[in-house]
């Protein structure tokens, strides 16, 4: 099934020749064509929400002919009669993968299809492997798991995948995309996500995707993954007390205090902005108002917090603790 995703971007053009110097609102329309596969039973059960796999092709399948997308990976298997118990969407890039296009497509798919938001999977090969790493590190909270095949990514962003299950694949003899690029990404992710999986096919060249997508255990693993949601652990006031204090980063100050048995944060001494921290691990908290934002504390030998690193959005910021009584 062929579909078009229309991305609308509002553009304002200054009309230089207008006597009044006014601006007009215009619309720029960009299309992203894709193949859509719906699993058996999708049309019958109108209440069920389904897992979604997004597949990103390699550079050889770029262009405007959607038939080219069926050359490799899940689209090829579907063409050959393979049935999957999930929705498969295979977009076609004209000139490389653009994350803003893909995240816009995902948003539209969630709006128009019965997608289980906790079961969205991302995979791709070669150029699509790069695209998988890029999209997932920019929007990690959208995906339940990712599977980049013979690609590479930005190791400085590996921490963004701390809660995303990853299974990476590459051919040891790949002379197109060196396997070291996958090895570096896997090593970087493993610092924050020890469960990351990596399969290096000893006899495979660039084509490490055929063995990957023909492997039933790959899909079994994929479907077993669900999007991460932090779970608050019960904590007493005594357990929260070591984290209370004043923390600074340059001119920014955060005050943490235990009130009514809860650890609360304030953005400055005036306490004009308040948020609550919920413990998810002995030295880790997330913000109730935004579960995507986390604080990871460093603890001294006496069990007292010394500083914390704020992880929110795509930023990591370290705050150091001020000694008691300091200003």
Secondary structure as the mmCIF struct_conf table of DSSP 4:
data_model
#
loop_
_struct_conf.conf_type_id
_struct_conf.id
_struct_conf.beg_label_comp_id
_struct_conf.beg_label_asym_id
_struct_conf.beg_label_seq_id
_struct_conf.end_label_comp_id
_struct_conf.end_label_asym_id
_struct_conf.end_label_seq_id
STRN STRN1 UNK A 2 UNK A 14
TURN_TY1_P TURN_TY1_P1 UNK A 16 UNK A 17
TURN_TY1_P TURN_TY1_P2 UNK A 19 UNK A 20
STRN STRN2 UNK A 23 UNK A 37
TURN_TY1_P TURN_TY1_P3 UNK A 40 UNK A 44
BEND BEND1 UNK A 46 UNK A 47
STRN STRN3 UNK A 50 UNK A 56
HELX_RH_3T_P HELX_RH_3T_P1 UNK A 59 UNK A 61
BEND BEND2 UNK A 63 UNK A 64
HELX_RH_3T_P HELX_RH_3T_P2 UNK A 66 UNK A 71
BEND BEND3 UNK A 72 UNK A 72
HELX_RH_AL_P HELX_RH_AL_P1 UNK A 73 UNK A 79
TURN_TY1_P TURN_TY1_P4 UNK A 80 UNK A 81
BEND BEND4 UNK A 85 UNK A 86
STRN STRN4 UNK A 87 UNK A 91
BEND BEND5 UNK A 94 UNK A 96
HELX_RH_AL_P HELX_RH_AL_P2 UNK A 99 UNK A 112
BEND BEND6 UNK A 113 UNK A 113
STRN STRN5 UNK A 115 UNK A 125
TURN_TY1_P TURN_TY1_P5 UNK A 126 UNK A 126
HELX_RH_AL_P HELX_RH_AL_P3 UNK A 127 UNK A 138
BEND BEND7 UNK A 139 UNK A 139
HELX_RH_3T_P HELX_RH_3T_P3 UNK A 140 UNK A 142
BEND BEND8 UNK A 144 UNK A 144
STRN STRN6 UNK A 145 UNK A 149
BEND BEND9 UNK A 150 UNK A 150
HELX_RH_3T_P HELX_RH_3T_P4 UNK A 155 UNK A 161
TURN_TY1_P TURN_TY1_P6 UNK A 162 UNK A 163
BEND BEND10 UNK A 164 UNK A 164
STRN STRN7 UNK A 165 UNK A 171
TURN_TY1_P TURN_TY1_P7 UNK A 172 UNK A 173
BEND BEND11 UNK A 175 UNK A 177
TURN_TY1_P TURN_TY1_P8 UNK A 179 UNK A 179
HELX_RH_AL_P HELX_RH_AL_P4 UNK A 180 UNK A 190
TURN_TY1_P TURN_TY1_P9 UNK A 191 UNK A 192
TURN_TY1_P TURN_TY1_P10 UNK A 194 UNK A 195
STRN STRN8 UNK A 197 UNK A 201
TURN_TY1_P TURN_TY1_P11 UNK A 202 UNK A 203
BEND BEND12 UNK A 206 UNK A 206
HELX_RH_AL_P HELX_RH_AL_P5 UNK A 209 UNK A 213
TURN_TY1_P TURN_TY1_P12 UNK A 214 UNK A 214
HELX_RH_AL_P HELX_RH_AL_P6 UNK A 216 UNK A 223
TURN_TY1_P TURN_TY1_P13 UNK A 224 UNK A 224
HELX_LH_PP_P HELX_LH_PP_P1 UNK A 232 UNK A 234
HELX_RH_AL_P HELX_RH_AL_P7 UNK A 237 UNK A 241
TURN_TY1_P TURN_TY1_P14 UNK A 242 UNK A 243
STRN STRN9 UNK A 245 UNK A 249
TURN_TY1_P TURN_TY1_P15 UNK A 250 UNK A 251
STRN STRN10 UNK A 252 UNK A 259
TURN_TY1_P TURN_TY1_P16 UNK A 260 UNK A 261
STRN STRN11 UNK A 262 UNK A 266
BEND BEND13 UNK A 267 UNK A 268
TURN_TY1_P TURN_TY1_P17 UNK A 269 UNK A 270
BEND BEND14 UNK A 273 UNK A 273
STRN STRN12 UNK A 274 UNK A 281
TURN_TY1_P TURN_TY1_P18 UNK A 282 UNK A 283
STRN STRN13 UNK A 284 UNK A 287
TURN_TY1_P TURN_TY1_P19 UNK A 288 UNK A 289
STRN STRN14 UNK A 290 UNK A 299
TURN_TY1_P TURN_TY1_P20 UNK A 301 UNK A 302
BEND BEND15 UNK A 303 UNK A 303
STRN STRN15 UNK A 305 UNK A 312
TURN_TY1_P TURN_TY1_P21 UNK A 313 UNK A 314
STRN STRN16 UNK A 315 UNK A 321
HELX_LH_PP_P HELX_LH_PP_P2 UNK A 322 UNK A 323
TURN_TY1_P TURN_TY1_P22 UNK A 324 UNK A 325
#
